């Protein structure tokens, strides 16, 4: 995606640790890591929360991170320019970041999960 490597490099230069969390393994993982390295990105950890993490079937495989950038997010992936604006060097004092980090208030409802999902997509299909 356009600006992805530029944004990741800038975030890394500002002291952020980048972790690659992917379904890939074996040769496909090696290929992805090399592609990133060829484009100037090295990762603090790959498919781990930290480089020394010992993988175990007894613990959650959720990664320990402050911010997640996910191309499979249910809301869709925002552009890398917008991601940088949110996470850039002034992110800690940015009202935009604070707003993005806070979770929206949820209404209490007795509707089923599936009926709530259907409502989310109802307006898009009409």
Buried (B, 14 or more C-beta within 10 A) or exposed (E): EEBBBBBBBBBBEEEBEBBBBEEBEEEEBEEBBEEBEEEEBEBBBBBBBEEEEEEEEEEEEEBEEEEEBEEEEEEEEEEBEBBBBBBBBEBEEBEBBEEBEEEEEEEEEEEEEEEEEEEEEEEEEE
